[in-house]
Amino acid sequence: MPDYFTLLRDRVTLKCRSIDRIFLQAYVPKLQSVGQVCTFLRWRRQFKIPSSAAFGKIGEAYVQAIHEFAKARGIPVVRFQKGQNKEKVARPLLQAAAQEGKDKVVLIGIAQEKASAWRSWKRQGQEKAAHPHMEWGRQMAYVNHFYFYLWDSDWGGAFWKTNAYAPYPIWLWLNGHEWAKRQLEKARIGYEALDNGFRSCKDPAALQSICDRLGPGAVKNFFWRWLHRLPSPFTAADWKSGYGYELAFRQFEISETCVFDRPQAGRMWFEGVIRDHLDVGRPDQVMLLFDRRLRRSTPGPFRTRLLTEGVDPTLTCYYKSSRLKQYFKEGRALRTETVICDTRDFGIGRQVCAKNWYALRAVGESANRRLCDAETADALPAPDVVTFHQVTQPSKPNNGLYSPGLPFGDPRVMAILASLVGFCHLVQGFTNRQLVTQAATLLDAPYSTRQATYDLRRLKRKGLILKIAHSHRYQLTDLGRRVAVLFTKTYGRVLAPGLIVLDPKLPDSLKQRSPLATAWRQLDDALDNFANRQLLAA
């Protein structure tokens, strides 16, 4: 069977890098503090006593406006049940709207969910006062949320969620692949759709150019168009007074899709990667997703050795609140995607603007590329003998600094390299503290920060790692990954298991199960017989 590097090189018919799902939150900056709330109610809306009751009147009027909006346009209003699949309810209506090709709201759903809302209460000791002073605070409460399922000529299906409680947040869900499909249709470029992606395209270069073109301007244009079409708790006078919305990132997905020429090639690729990286890549989770749900009461244990029909392999690595995942899509495409749930994980702001948008995209594309490069590099030939000697023996590189060797088989060296080869370090590299934690776990012995500093220095002088500029993080070089993979595979899959089966104390019942142990015992017996015969002859 071809290795998975060859499959990815020779069996891919389409590659596409694109923004995938976008989940945003719109908020009103001038309603985020107690003073701003009181100013809005007292001076903008002319309520004598700023209180929750005042916000309640605004909310009631907003709910009434939503129902009148639905009635006037014949939009169905559905109350979602707990646990109900909302997208499944809206999907047929969105598909029908797609056939019409007109911008419209196809469904308004109502669901009770938790949200943070402004609440007021009378200050202690003034409960009976005619004009009491009010205390304010944000509290979590179960309130009705309104889901507006939309069909947009630029974005396709989307949903807009809000509630009637101050500070009147809006949540917005969009899909970059759907936006790209609409642009291809406008340009009259033929394509074959994949669920949330592309199976083929008559002009792959144009497709990639369209995907690269998607920026924050398209998102803001969508938001402001629909903001003035949908009911709002704010009046025209409120807008003029500066009570407008700002957009912030809640979730941002960047994906890379490789479509194989036939399903067998894709499954062969995934079987090879999953099998080869259970110990080398050390992902935080390697999951097999089945159609049935596993509960605590489900009998077990569960062990899986082969990937068969009906099983979707998924490889997932986590970095803080974000994650990098890879899975096999619709039996045809390899999907690698970075899901950024908190932009501050990467030192990027939450506001939707060009600077933050392109910074997030760069982070996601870099992480996706690093994962694919690491997987393909692991399938390449091991370093040559000269490189192996330079790594394992003391040396003086071109800079003249003495570099201690990294002896193969040394427990500390093996633990360090096994720690660094993990996929979890591909996103943002690793720190001294992370190396200490992971190496100590593998060594099952104390491992200090000072020892890690010494080891990082010799790894750097050997050219196996490099320091990321303006940070305290390090990253494996291409040579470093090849050496680490060679050491980890050889030690973990050849040397350690081989020495175990060659142990003279191994019971005969276990020796009989191993061809290597049987052959070694036969060789050992033959050597003993030969030596005894020669000694007797002498």
C-alpha positions in Angstrom: 0.0 0.0 0.0 1.4 3.5 -0.8 2.4 5.6 2.2 0.2 8.4 3.2 2.7 11.0 1.9 2.4 9.5 -1.6 -1.4 9.4 -1.4 -1.6 13.1 -0.4 0.8 14.0 -3.2 -0.6 11.9 -6.1 -4.2 11.3 -5.3 -5.6 14.7 -4.5 -7.7 16.4 -7.2 -8.7 19.6 -5.5 -7.2 21.7 -2.7 -9.0 24.6 -1.1 -8.1 26.9 1.8 -11.0 28.9 3.1 -12.7 30.6 6.1 -15.3 28.1 7.3 -17.8 28.8 10.1 -17.9 32.3 11.6 -19.7 33.0 14.8 -19.9 36.6 15.9 -21.5 38.6 18.7 -22.8 42.1 18.2 -22.9 44.3 21.3 -23.8 47.9 22.1 -20.7 49.6 23.6 -22.8 52.3 25.2 -24.8 49.8 27.3 -22.0 48.0 29.0 -21.8 49.9 32.3 -24.3 51.0 35.0 -23.8 54.7 34.2 -24.5 54.1 30.5 -27.6 52.1 31.3 -29.0 54.8 33.5 -28.2 57.5 31.0 -30.0 55.6 28.3 -33.2 55.0 30.3 -33.2 58.5 32.1 -32.2 60.8 29.3 -32.6 59.0 26.0 -35.9 57.2 26.8 -37.2 59.7 29.5 -38.0 57.1 32.2 -38.1 58.9 35.6 -36.7 55.9 37.5 -34.1 53.8 35.6 -35.0 50.2 36.5 -35.6 46.7 35.2 -39.3 47.7 34.8 -38.3 50.3 32.2 -36.3 47.8 30.3 -39.2 45.4 30.6 -41.5 47.9 28.7 -38.9 48.2 25.9 -38.6 44.4 25.7 -42.3 43.9 25.5 -42.6 46.4 22.7 -39.7 44.6 20.9 -41.4 41.1 21.2 -44.6 42.5 19.9 -42.7 44.0 16.9 -41.2 40.6 16.2 -44.6 38.9 16.1 -46.1 41.7 13.9 -43.1 41.4 11.6 -43.6 37.6 11.2 -47.4 38.0 10.7 -47.1 40.7 8.1 -44.6 38.6 6.0 -46.2 35.1 6.6 -43.1 33.9 8.4 -43.7 30.7 10.5 -42.9 31.1 14.2 -41.8 27.9 16.0 -41.1 27.3 19.6 -38.2 24.9 19.8 -38.3 22.1 22.3 -35.4 21.3 24.6 -32.8 19.3 22.7 -34.5 19.8 19.4 -32.2 20.1 16.3 -32.9 23.7 15.2 -31.0 23.4 11.9 -33.0 20.3 10.9 -36.2 22.3 11.4 -35.0 25.2 9.3 -33.2 23.3 6.6 -36.2 22.5 4.3 -37.3 26.2 4.4 -33.8 27.4 3.6 -33.6 25.0 0.7 -36.9 26.3 -0.7 -35.6 29.9 -0.3 -32.5 29.0 -2.2 -34.6 27.9 -5.1 -36.3 31.3 -5.1 -33.0 33.1 -4.8 -34.5 36.0 -2.8 -33.3 37.5 0.5 -35.9 36.6 3.1 -36.5 35.4 6.7 -37.7 31.8 6.4 -38.3 31.0 10.0 -38.4 32.6 13.5 -37.6 30.1 16.3 -38.1 30.7 20.0 -35.9 28.9 22.5 -35.4 29.5 26.2 -31.7 29.8 26.9 -29.4 31.3 29.5 -28.2 34.9 29.0 -26.6 37.7 30.9 -29.0 40.7 31.4 -29.1 43.9 33.3 -31.2 43.7 36.5 -32.0 46.4 39.1 -33.2 46.2 42.7 -34.0 48.7 45.5 -31.0 49.6 47.6 -31.1 48.1 51.1 -33.1 50.1 53.5 -35.1 51.9 50.8 -37.6 49.2 50.0 -40.6 51.5 51.0 -39.3 54.8 49.7 -41.4 56.6 47.2 -38.3 57.3 45.0 -35.8 54.7 46.0 -32.2 54.5 44.8 -31.6 51.4 42.6 -28.7 49.0 42.5 -27.7 47.5 39.2 -25.9 44.3 38.1 -25.6 41.7 35.4 -27.3 38.4 36.2 -27.7 35.1 34.4 -31.3 34.2 33.6 -33.2 31.9 31.4 -34.9 34.1 28.8 -36.6 33.6 25.4 -34.2 33.9 22.4 -35.4 34.6 18.9 -33.7 32.7 16.0 -34.1 34.4 12.7 -33.2 31.9 10.0 -32.3 33.9 6.9 -31.5 33.2 3.2 -29.1 35.8 1.9 -28.1 36.2 -1.8 -24.4 36.7 -0.8 -24.1 34.2 2.1 -26.8 31.6 1.6 -28.2 30.2 4.8 -27.5 32.0 8.1 -29.1 32.6 11.5 -29.4 35.7 13.6 -30.1 35.2 17.3 -31.2 37.9 19.8 -33.3 38.4 22.9 -35.5 41.2 24.4 -33.4 41.9 27.4 -30.8 44.6 27.9 -28.1 45.0 26.6 -29.8 43.4 23.6 -27.0 41.3 22.3 -27.0 39.7 18.8 -25.3 36.5 17.8 -24.6 35.9 14.1 -23.7 32.6 12.3 -22.2 32.6 8.8 -20.3 30.2 6.6 -17.4 31.1 4.4 -17.9 28.1 2.1 -21.5 29.1 1.4 -20.3 32.7 0.6 -17.8 31.3 -1.9 -20.5 29.2 -3.5 -22.7 32.2 -4.1 -19.7 34.1 -5.6 -19.0 31.2 -8.0 -22.6 31.2 -9.1 -22.5 34.9 -9.8 -19.3 34.4 -11.8 -20.9 31.4 -13.6 -18.1 29.0 -12.7 -19.3 25.4 -12.4 -18.6 23.5 -9.2 -19.8 20.3 -7.4 -20.7 20.9 -3.8 -19.5 19.0 -0.8 -21.4 19.4 2.4 -19.9 22.6 3.7 -17.2 22.6 1.0 -16.3 21.7 -2.6 -15.9 18.4 -4.3 -14.8 19.8 -7.6 -14.5 23.1 -9.5 -14.0 23.8 -13.2 -11.6 26.7 -12.3 -9.7 25.8 -9.0 -7.5 28.9 -9.3 -10.6 31.1 -9.4 -12.1 29.2 -6.4 -9.0 29.8 -4.3 -8.9 33.5 -5.4 -12.6 33.9 -4.3 -11.9 32.2 -0.9 -8.9 34.5 -0.3 -11.0 37.5 -1.1 -13.4 37.0 1.8 -12.8 39.7 4.5 -14.4 41.6 7.3 -16.1 44.0 4.9 -18.4 41.2 3.6 -19.4 40.3 7.1 -20.1 43.9 8.1 -22.1 44.5 5.0 -24.3 41.5 5.8 -24.8 42.7 9.4 -25.8 46.2 8.6 -28.1 45.2 5.7 -30.1 42.8 8.0 -29.9 45.0 11.1 -32.1 47.6 9.3 -34.5 44.9 7.9 -35.2 43.1 11.1 -37.1 44.5 14.1 -34.9 46.2 16.7 -35.4 47.5 20.3 -33.7 50.7 19.2 -35.4 53.6 17.4 -34.0 55.8 14.6 -33.3 58.5 17.3 -31.3 55.9 19.3 -29.1 55.1 16.3 -28.4 58.8 15.8 -27.5 59.2 19.4 -24.8 56.6 19.0 -26.5 53.4 20.3 -25.1 51.3 17.5 -23.5 47.8 17.5 -19.9 46.6 17.3 -19.0 43.1 16.1 -16.7 40.7 18.0 -15.4 37.3 17.3 -16.9 34.3 19.2 -15.6 31.5 17.0 -13.5 31.6 13.8 -12.8 28.5 11.7 -10.1 28.3 9.0 -10.1 25.1 7.0 -8.0 23.3 4.3 -9.8 20.6 2.2 -8.0 18.0 0.1 -10.3 16.0 -2.2 -9.1 12.6 -3.1 -9.7 11.1 -6.5 -11.5 8.1 -5.0 -12.8 7.2 -1.5 -10.4 4.3 -1.1 -7.4 6.6 -1.3 -8.7 8.9 1.4 -9.5 6.0 3.7 -6.0 4.5 3.1 -4.5 7.9 4.0 -6.5 8.1 7.2 -5.7 4.5 8.3 -2.0 5.2 7.8 -2.0 8.5 9.7 -4.1 7.3 12.6 -2.0 4.1 12.9 1.3 5.8 12.6 0.5 8.7 15.0 -1.1 7.1 18.0 2.2 7.3 19.7 4.3 9.6 17.5 1.9 12.5 17.2 0.4 12.0 20.7 -2.7 14.0 19.9 -4.8 14.9 23.0 -7.6 12.9 21.5 -7.9 10.4 18.7 -11.6 9.6 18.5 -13.7 7.2 16.5 -17.1 8.7 16.1 -19.9 6.2 15.7 -23.6 6.8 14.9 -24.7 5.6 18.4 -24.2 7.7 21.5 -22.0 6.2 24.2 -23.2 6.7 27.8 -21.8 5.8 31.2 -24.3 3.0 31.4 -23.2 1.6 28.0 -21.4 -1.8 28.5 -17.7 -1.9 27.7 -14.8 -1.8 27.4 -14.5 -0.5 23.9 -11.4 -1.2 21.8 -11.0 -0.5 18.1 -8.3 -2.0 15.9 -9.6 -1.5 12.4 -11.4 1.4 10.7 -14.5 -0.1 9.0 -17.6 1.1 7.3 -19.7 3.6 9.3 -16.7 4.8 11.4 -15.4 8.4 10.9 -11.8 8.8 12.2 -11.1 12.2 13.8 -7.8 13.6 15.1 -8.2 16.5 17.5 -5.5 18.6 19.3 -6.2 21.3 21.8 -4.5 24.6 22.5 -6.1 26.5 25.4 -9.7 27.0 24.3 -9.0 26.5 20.6 -8.5 23.3 18.8 -7.0 21.8 15.6 -8.9 18.9 14.1 -8.7 16.7 11.1 -11.3 14.3 9.8 -12.5 12.4 6.7 -15.4 14.3 5.1 -18.1 12.4 3.2 -15.8 9.5 2.4 -13.9 11.7 -0.1 -12.1 14.7 1.4 -9.5 15.3 4.0 -10.6 18.3 6.1 -8.1 20.1 8.4 -9.4 23.0 10.3 -8.4 25.3 13.1 -11.2 26.4 15.4 -10.3 29.6 17.3 -12.8 30.1 20.2 -10.9 32.8 22.0 -8.8 35.2 19.9 -6.8 36.2 23.0 -5.2 32.7 23.0 -3.0 34.1 20.2 -2.7 37.7 21.4 -5.3 39.0 18.9 -8.2 41.3 19.7 -11.8 40.3 19.5 -13.1 43.2 17.5 -14.0 42.4 13.9 -11.6 44.5 11.8 -9.2 43.9 9.0 -6.1 43.6 11.3 -7.7 41.0 13.6 -9.4 39.1 10.7 -6.2 38.6 8.7 -4.2 37.8 11.9 -6.6 35.1 12.8 -6.6 33.7 9.3 -2.8 33.6 9.3 -2.8 31.7 12.6 -5.3 29.1 11.3 -3.6 28.6 7.9 -0.2 28.2 9.6 -1.6 25.6 12.1 -3.3 23.6 9.3 -0.2 23.7 7.2 2.0 22.6 10.1 -0.2 19.6 10.9 -0.2 18.4 7.3 3.6 19.1 6.9 4.3 17.2 10.2 2.3 14.2 9.0 3.9 14.1 5.6 7.4 14.6 7.1 6.8 11.6 9.4 6.4 9.4 6.3 9.6 10.6 4.7 12.9 8.6 5.0 14.9 8.9 8.2 18.0 11.1 8.5 21.2 9.7 7.1 24.0 8.1 9.1 26.1 11.3 9.2 23.2 13.3 10.7 22.5 10.5 13.2 26.2 10.6 14.3 26.1 14.4 14.6 23.0 14.3 16.8 24.1 11.4 19.1 27.8 12.5 19.6 29.2 15.7 21.1 30.1 18.3 18.4 31.0 21.9 17.7 28.7 23.4 15.0 29.8 26.3 12.8 29.2 28.8 15.6 31.9 27.1 17.6 29.7 26.4 20.7 30.1 23.0 22.3 27.0 20.9 21.8 26.6 17.8 24.0 25.3 14.6 22.3 21.8 13.2 22.5 22.5 9.4 23.0 19.9 7.2 21.5 18.2 5.0 24.2 19.0 7.4 27.0 15.7 7.6 29.0 15.9 11.4 29.4 16.7 12.0 25.7 13.9 9.6 24.6 11.3 11.3 26.9 12.3 14.8 25.7 12.0 13.9 22.0 8.7 12.0 22.6 7.3 15.1 24.3 8.3 17.5 21.5 6.9 15.4 18.6 3.4 15.9 19.8 0.9 17.6 17.5 -0.3 19.9 20.3 2.9 21.9 19.9 2.3 22.7 16.2 0.0 25.6 16.8 2.1 27.9 19.1 5.2 25.9 19.9 6.1 24.8 23.4 7.7 26.4 26.5 10.2 25.2 29.1 7.3 24.5 31.6 5.4 22.4 29.1 8.5 20.4 28.4 9.0 19.8 32.1 5.5 18.6 32.6 5.4 16.2 29.7 8.9 14.9 30.0 8.5 14.2 33.8 5.3 12.2 33.0 7.1 10.0 30.5 10.2 9.7 32.7 8.1 8.9 35.7 10.9 10.7 37.7 11.7 14.3 38.8 12.6 16.6 35.9 13.4 20.2 36.8 13.2 23.5 35.0 17.0 23.8 35.1 17.4 20.4 33.4 14.9 21.5 30.8 16.9 24.7 30.2 20.1 22.6 29.6 18.2 20.2 27.3 16.7 23.1 25.3 20.2 24.6 24.8 21.7 21.4 23.4 18.6 20.8 21.2 19.0 24.3 19.8 22.7 23.9 19.2 22.1 20.7 17.4 19.6 22.5 15.1 16.7 20.4 16.3 14.6 23.4 17.6 14.5 27.1 17.1 13.3 29.9 19.4 10.2 31.8 18.2 11.1 35.5 18.0 9.9 37.8 20.8 8.6 34.9 22.9 9.7 32.2 25.3 8.5 29.5 23.0 10.3 27.0 20.8 9.4 25.0 17.7 10.8 21.8 16.2 12.8 22.3 12.9 12.2 20.0 10.0 15.4 18.1 11.0 14.3 18.1 14.6 11.0 16.4 13.7 12.7 13.8 11.5 15.1 13.0 14.3 12.4 12.9 17.0 10.2 10.7 14.9 13.1 8.3 14.1 14.1 8.0 17.8 10.5 7.6 19.0 9.5 5.1 16.4 12.7 3.0 16.7 12.8 3.0 20.4 9.0 2.5 21.0 8.3 0.1 18.2 11.5 -1.9 17.6 14.0 -1.7 20.5 11.8 -1.8 23.6 9.4 -4.5 22.3 12.3 -6.5 20.9 14.2 -6.5 24.1 11.1 -7.6 26.0 10.6 -10.7 23.8 14.3 -11.5 24.0 14.3 -11.5 27.8 15.5 -15.0 29.0 13.0 -14.8 31.9 10.1 -14.5 29.6 7.7 -17.5 30.1 7.7 -20.2 27.4 4.0 -19.7 26.8 4.7 -16.1 25.7 7.8 -17.0 23.8 5.9 -19.3 21.6 3.6 -16.5 20.5 6.5 -14.4 19.2 8.3 -15.4 16.0 11.3 -13.2 17.1 11.5 -14.9 20.5 11.3 -18.3 18.9 14.0 -17.5 16.4 16.2 -16.0 19.1 15.8 -19.1 21.3 16.7 -21.4 18.4 19.8 -19.3 17.7 20.8 -19.3 21.4 20.3 -23.1 21.5 22.4 -23.6 18.4 25.2 -21.4 19.7 25.2 -23.3 23.0 25.3 -26.7 21.1 28.1 -25.5 18.8 30.2 -24.2 21.8 29.7 -27.5 23.7 30.7 -29.6 20.7 33.8 -27.6 20.1 34.9 -27.7 23.8 34.4 -31.5 23.9 36.4 -31.9 20.7 39.2 -30.0 22.2 
